[in-house]
Amino acid sequence: MRYLFALPLFACTTGSAFSRVTPQVQVESNPGGVAGERDFSLSLTTWNDLDVLADAIDAGEITATLDSAALVVDPTATGYADGRDSYTATF
């Protein structure tokens, strides 16, 4: 099951570079327990101000939880892609 959202992201403080990005948010789940698939993943992708997203991930400023349990950034699926045309953070 896959859900795709394009959501504006607003920061609580003015002047934050992170408030300039509008990431694509993608949530994937595997309620049927299909072998070889992740149980749950959450990805944020942006095509502008890529360094803002990369810096926020590196600094631990972006976190995700599921049922109060922290999700961990997947380093094998997180980073720049397509010649640095996009940056995806996958939990």
MARMAR-377797 format. One line per field, with one value per residue (C-alpha): residue number from 1; x, y, z; residue in one letter. Coordinates in steps of 0.02 Angstrom, whole numbers. Layout:
BEGIN
seq <- NUM ...
px <- X ...
py <- Y ...
pz <- Z ...
type <- A ...
END
This chain:
BEGIN
seq <- 1 2 3 4 5 6 7 8 9 10 11 12 13 14 15 16 17 18 19 20 21 22 23 24 25 26 27 28 29 30 31 32 33 34 35 36 37 38 39 40 41 42 43 44 45 46 47 48 49 50 51 52 53 54 55 56 57 58 59 60 61 62 63 64 65 66 67 68 69 70 71 72 73 74 75 76 77 78 79 80 81 82 83 84 85 86 87 88 89 90 91
px <- 0 76 22 96 74 141 132 197 313 304 430 380 517 549 706 725 798 697 535 578 561 402 442 351 303 283 222 230 164 158 3 2 180 244 416 561 465 484 347 338 439 423 517 537 598 631 697 743 857 924 1063 934 857 1027 1089 928 944 1128 1089 946 820 699 627 485 388 262 153 273 423 562 597 779 850 898 1073 1065 911 949 1049 1065 1006 999 1160 1107 940 845 875 776 773 703 657
py <- 0 167 343 496 671 839 948 1122 1123 1271 1315 1391 1521 1652 1649 1460 1394 1236 1336 1362 1180 1089 905 760 643 460 329 144 2 -185 -240 -410 -449 -474 -556 -445 -284 -164 -162 28 169 357 460 649 709 887 962 1135 1188 1011 1057 1115 942 857 969 944 754 759 869 758 900 787 644 523 413 275 231 333 231 327 277 271 353 221 272 157 248 424 549 641 559 595 695 793 840 771 721 586 549 378 315
pz <- 0 -49 -7 -89 -19 -74 80 116 264 380 514 680 674 543 438 442 282 307 286 101 49 -1 8 -70 73 30 153 108 213 197 294 207 260 82 92 42 73 218 348 340 263 258 129 107 -61 -117 -278 -215 -73 -66 52 179 186 188 329 429 414 463 613 671 647 553 651 623 744 723 873 983 923 835 656 603 447 319 262 110 42 103 2 -163 -324 -510 -514 -359 -439 -289 -109 -21 165 202 375
type <- M R Y L F A L P L F A C T T G S A F S R V T P Q V Q V E S N P G G V A G E R D F S L S L T T W N D L D V L A D A I D A G E I T A T L D S A A L V V D P T A T G Y A D G R D S Y T A T F
END
